[in-house]
């Protein structure tokens, strides 16, 4: 199921420019993942209910997605993609209902191990597929269209693999070996942002490990973490040019600020409800919000390149509020888990990397997306402990 959501099969099967005739095949390819999710749900129906009721803000968020069909500028698109994101979300909940922390870690790590091996095969044996030749010649992209996709996913994968090495002690060397291979893919992708995400994720994992060594270690690590965060924030604010230079970005974040400014102009016209879930970026009418965004930004973006602005565009303040409360609930439970739940080794680093990436990419509430399925699974598992799962 997770391998299907990874989308790593699309580039090898359909190439860089899948035409409209292939789009139907692309949608059908996700049906097995939906079916597997429903099978998982049927296997533990009572646990599924218990997991779902612990996520009230997620339920509200999915309700807003469904309701946005009524005001969408493309109702048929919002219906189709709303169903897809609903199934993706159910997949994450089903994983949390089915697996304990160690088992869930193994599921994620096995998935990433398969993807890592496939990426090395694509890049070494089939360089025309796995290596970019136009925009960033020589940069590895693995099974995806862009190098940043490879780098971002492998940064998450490395953090999850290292966490699994700590949780699944019988296979520590195996998971650390795949983590090293994931680091190699991040480096070969030439994505500095992904490398920075990886470093922060590993630091977050180290923070959790130290905090769970005892109260004294937890206090020292917390003060060190808070101080480091404040210093980093000050560095970004007062030396932004140097910070962007380190990441290889300009002040516009490779044109992202132009997209944001253009998107906000359209958001001001429909601030409360937006234009419908996932309806803006495929609008070909020539007079809708996308046309104006293209006009103002001077190029055609594929999404908002910011998870928070994405919710405003599609579902307005209502949708952004629902997503914000769900995110804050997840963040709060993760912070609490840092000091007493070993599952935090899996969840907290992922959440740190996800948060950073969400500022420049649209990865929240995304249909047929591996990262959203994992985020939902970890968010639900944080509120549904192994002890609660066993008390069936």
C-alpha positions in Angstrom: 0.0 0.0 0.0 2.7 2.4 0.9 4.8 1.5 -2.1 1.8 2.5 -4.3 1.5 5.8 -2.5 5.2 6.5 -2.9 4.5 7.1 -6.6 7.9 5.6 -7.4 6.4 3.5 -10.2 5.0 6.5 -12.3 8.2 7.7 -13.9 9.5 4.3 -14.9 6.1 3.3 -16.4 4.9 6.5 -17.9 8.0 8.7 -18.4 8.5 12.4 -17.7 5.5 13.6 -19.6 2.5 11.4 -19.1 -0.2 12.5 -21.5 -3.9 12.8 -20.7 -4.6 9.3 -21.9 -2.3 8.0 -19.2 -3.9 10.0 -16.4 -6.8 7.6 -16.2 -4.3 4.7 -15.8 -2.5 6.7 -13.1 -5.7 7.0 -11.1 -6.6 3.4 -11.5 -3.1 2.4 -10.3 -4.0 3.7 -6.8 -7.1 1.5 -6.4 -5.1 -1.4 -5.0 -3.8 0.8 -2.3 -7.4 1.8 -1.4 -8.4 -1.8 -1.4 -5.6 -2.8 0.9 -6.5 0.0 3.3 -10.1 -1.2 3.5 -8.8 -4.8 4.1 -6.7 -3.4 7.0 -9.8 -1.7 8.4 -11.9 -4.8 8.2 -9.2 -6.7 10.0 -9.5 -4.5 13.1 -12.8 -2.6 12.8 -13.2 -1.8 16.5 -9.6 -0.5 16.7 -10.3 1.6 13.6 -13.2 3.3 15.4 -11.2 3.9 18.5 -8.4 5.4 16.5 -10.7 7.7 14.5 -12.6 9.1 17.5 -9.2 10.2 19.0 -8.7 12.5 15.9 -11.7 15.0 16.0 -9.8 17.7 14.1 -8.9 15.2 11.4 -12.6 14.3 11.1 -13.5 17.9 10.8 -10.7 18.5 8.2 -12.0 15.7 6.0 -15.5 17.1 6.5 -14.4 20.4 5.1 -12.7 18.6 2.2 -16.0 16.9 1.4 -18.1 20.1 1.9 -15.8 22.1 -0.4 -17.2 20.2 -3.3 -20.3 22.4 -3.0 -18.4 25.6 -3.6 -15.6 24.3 -5.8 -14.8 26.0 -9.1 -14.3 22.4 -10.4 -16.7 20.1 -8.5 -15.8 17.0 -10.5 -12.1 17.5 -9.7 -12.8 18.1 -6.0 -15.1 15.0 -5.8 -12.4 12.8 -7.4 -9.5 14.1 -5.5 -11.5 14.4 -2.3 -12.3 10.7 -2.5 -8.6 10.0 -3.1 -7.4 12.0 -0.1 -10.1 10.4 2.1 -8.8 7.0 1.1 -5.2 8.1 1.7 -6.2 9.4 5.1 -8.0 6.1 6.0 -4.9 4.2 5.0 -2.9 6.1 7.6 -5.6 5.5 10.3 -5.7 1.8 9.3 -1.9 1.5 9.9 -2.2 3.1 13.3 -5.1 0.8 14.2 -3.3 -2.4 13.0 0.3 -2.1 14.2 2.2 -1.5 17.4 5.1 1.0 17.4 7.8 -1.5 16.6 5.7 -3.1 13.9 4.9 0.2 12.4 8.5 1.2 12.3 9.3 -2.1 10.4 6.5 -1.4 7.9 8.0 2.1 7.1 11.5 0.8 7.0 10.8 -2.1 4.7 9.0 0.3 2.4 11.9 2.7 2.3 14.4 -0.1 1.9 12.7 -1.3 -1.3 12.6 2.3 -2.6 16.3 2.8 -1.8 17.3 -0.3 -3.7 15.1 0.6 -6.6 16.6 4.2 -6.7 20.1 2.9 -6.9 19.2 0.5 -9.6 17.5 3.3 -11.6 20.4 5.7 -11.2 23.2 3.3 -11.9 21.7 0.8 -14.3 19.2 3.2 -16.1 20.7 6.7 -15.8 18.4 8.0 -18.4 15.6 7.4 -15.9 17.2 8.1 -12.6 19.5 11.1 -13.4 18.4 14.5 -14.5 19.7 15.9 -17.7 18.1 19.3 -18.3 17.3 21.5 -15.3 20.0 20.0 -13.0 22.3 17.9 -15.1 23.9 15.1 -13.1 21.6 15.3 -10.1 20.0 12.0 -9.1 16.2 11.9 -9.0 15.7 8.2 -8.6 12.2 7.1 -9.2 10.7 10.6 -9.2 10.5 13.6 -11.6 12.7 16.0 -9.6 15.8 15.7 -7.4 14.1 17.4 -4.5 11.5 14.7 -4.4 14.2 12.1 -4.0 16.2 14.1 -1.5 13.1 15.0 0.6 11.8 11.4 0.8 15.2 10.0 1.6 15.7 12.5 4.3 12.5 11.3 5.9 13.5 7.7 5.2 16.8 8.0 6.9 15.2 9.4 10.0 12.7 6.6 10.1 15.3 3.9 9.4 17.5 5.3 12.2 14.6 5.3 14.6 13.7 1.7 13.6 17.3 0.7 14.4 16.8 2.0 18.0 13.3 0.4 18.3 14.0 -2.9 16.5 17.3 -3.8 18.2 17.4 -7.3 16.7 18.0 -5.8 13.2 19.9 -2.6 14.1 22.7 -3.2 11.7 20.4 -3.9 8.8 18.4 -0.6 9.3 21.5 1.5 9.9 22.9 0.1 6.6 19.9 1.2 4.7 20.0 4.6 6.5 23.5 5.1 5.2 22.3 4.3 1.7 19.5 6.8 2.1 22.1 9.5 3.1 24.0 8.6 -0.1 20.8 9.3 -2.1 20.3 12.7 -0.3 23.9 13.7 -1.2 23.6 12.6 -4.8 20.3 14.4 -5.2 22.3 17.6 -4.7 19.4 19.1 -2.7 20.8 21.3 0.1 17.4 21.8 1.6 16.9 18.0 1.9 20.4 17.7 3.5 19.4 20.4 6.0 16.2 18.6 6.7 18.1 15.4 7.2 20.5 17.0 9.7 17.6 18.5 11.7 15.7 15.2 11.7 18.7 13.3 13.0 19.3 16.0 15.7 15.6 15.6 16.7 16.1 11.8 17.0 19.2 12.4 19.1 17.1 14.8 21.3 14.5 12.1 21.9 17.1 9.5 22.7 18.8 11.7 25.3 15.5 12.8 26.9 14.5 9.2 27.5 17.8 8.5 29.3 16.5 10.1 32.5 15.1 13.3 34.0 18.5 15.0 34.3 19.3 14.2 30.6 15.8 15.4 29.6 16.2 18.7 31.3 19.7 19.4 29.8 18.6 18.3 26.3 15.5 20.5 26.5 17.4 23.6 27.5 20.0 22.9 24.8 17.3 22.3 22.2 15.4 25.5 23.1 18.6 27.5 23.0 19.7 26.0 19.7 16.3 26.7 18.2 16.4 30.4 19.3 19.9 30.8 17.9 18.9 29.3 14.6 15.8 31.5 14.4 17.9 34.6 15.1 20.4 33.5 12.4 17.7 33.1 9.8 16.1 36.5 10.7 19.3 38.6 11.0 21.5 36.8 8.4 18.9 35.6 5.9 21.2 36.2 2.9 23.9 34.0 4.4 21.2 31.4 5.3 19.8 31.3 1.8 23.3 31.1 0.4 24.1 28.0 2.4 20.9 26.4 1.1 21.7 27.5 -2.4 18.5 29.6 -2.6 17.8 33.2 -3.5 15.6 35.6 -1.5 12.5 34.4 -3.5 13.2 30.8 -2.6 13.4 29.9 -6.3 10.3 31.8 -7.2 8.2 30.6 -4.3 7.5 34.0 -2.8 6.1 35.1 -6.2 3.7 32.2 -6.1 2.7 33.1 -2.5 2.1 36.8 -3.3 0.0 35.8 -6.4 -2.0 33.2 -4.4 -2.8 35.7 -1.6 -4.3 38.1 -4.1 -6.7 35.3 -5.1 -7.3 34.3 -1.5 -8.5 37.8 -0.7 -11.4 37.3 -3.1 -12.6 34.2 -1.3 -10.9 34.1 2.1 -13.3 32.0 4.1 -14.0 29.0 1.9 -11.5 29.1 -0.9 -12.0 27.6 -4.4 -12.5 24.0 -3.6 -10.2 21.2 -2.5 -7.4 20.7 -5.1 -9.4 22.5 -7.7 -7.2 25.5 -8.5 -4.1 24.1 -10.0 -5.7 22.1 -12.8 -8.2 24.8 -13.8 -7.7 25.3 -17.6 -10.6 27.8 -18.1 -8.2 30.7 -18.6 -10.2 33.1 -16.4 -10.1 31.4 -13.0 -7.6 32.0 -10.1 -4.9 29.9 -11.7 -4.8 32.2 -14.7 -4.3 35.2 -12.5 -1.6 33.4 -10.4 0.2 32.6 -13.6 -0.1 36.2 -14.8 1.2 37.6 -11.5 3.9 35.0 -10.9 5.1 35.0 -14.5 5.2 31.2 -14.7 2.8 28.2 -14.1 3.1 26.6 -10.7 1.9 23.1 -10.0 0.9 23.9 -6.4 1.2 26.6 -3.8 4.7 25.3 -2.6 3.5 25.9 1.0 1.1 23.5 2.9 -0.5 26.3 4.8 -1.2 28.6 1.9 -2.5 25.5 0.0 -5.3 25.0 2.5 -6.2 28.7 2.2 -6.4 28.5 -1.6 -8.5 25.3 -1.6 -10.6 25.5 1.6 -10.1 29.1 2.9 -9.8 30.0 6.6 -12.2 27.2 7.5 -9.9 24.5 6.1 -6.7 26.2 7.3 -8.2 26.3 10.9 -9.1 22.6 10.7 -5.6 21.6 9.4 -4.0 23.9 12.0 -5.7 22.3 14.9 -5.0 18.8 13.7 -1.3 19.8 13.3 -1.2 21.3 16.7 -2.8 18.3 18.3 -0.2 16.1 16.6 2.7 18.4 17.7 1.5 18.5 21.3 1.1 14.7 21.6 4.6 14.3 20.0 6.2 16.7 22.4 4.6 14.8 25.4 5.7 11.5 23.9 9.3 12.6 23.7 9.7 12.2 27.5 8.0 8.8 28.0 7.1 7.0 24.8 9.7 5.2 22.7 7.4 5.7 19.7 8.5 9.3 19.8 11.8 8.2 18.2 9.7 7.4 15.1 7.2 10.3 15.2 9.2 13.3 16.5 12.0 13.4 13.9 9.4 12.8 11.1 7.3 15.7 12.4 10.3 18.0 12.5 11.3 17.3 8.9 7.6 17.4 7.8 7.2 20.8 9.4 10.3 22.2 7.7 9.3 20.8 4.2 5.7 22.0 4.6 7.0 25.6 4.5 8.2 25.3 0.9 6.1 22.3 -0.4 2.5 21.3 -0.4 2.6 18.0 1.4 -0.3 18.3 3.9 -3.8 17.0 3.1 -2.5 15.7 -0.2 -4.2 12.9 -2.1 -2.3 9.7 -3.0 0.7 10.9 -1.1 3.1 8.7 0.9 4.1 11.5 3.3 0.5 12.4 4.2 -0.4 8.7 4.8 2.6 8.4 7.1 1.8 11.7 8.9 -1.8 10.5 9.6 -0.5 7.1 10.8 2.0 8.7 13.2 -0.5 11.3 14.4 -3.1 8.7 15.1 -0.6 6.3 16.7 0.5 9.0 19.1 -3.0 9.2 20.5 -3.6 5.4 20.4 -0.8 3.8 22.4 0.3 0.2 22.3 -1.4 -0.3 25.7 -4.7 1.1 24.4 -4.3 -1.1 21.3 -3.8 -4.2 23.4 -6.9 -3.5 25.5 -9.3 -4.8 22.8 
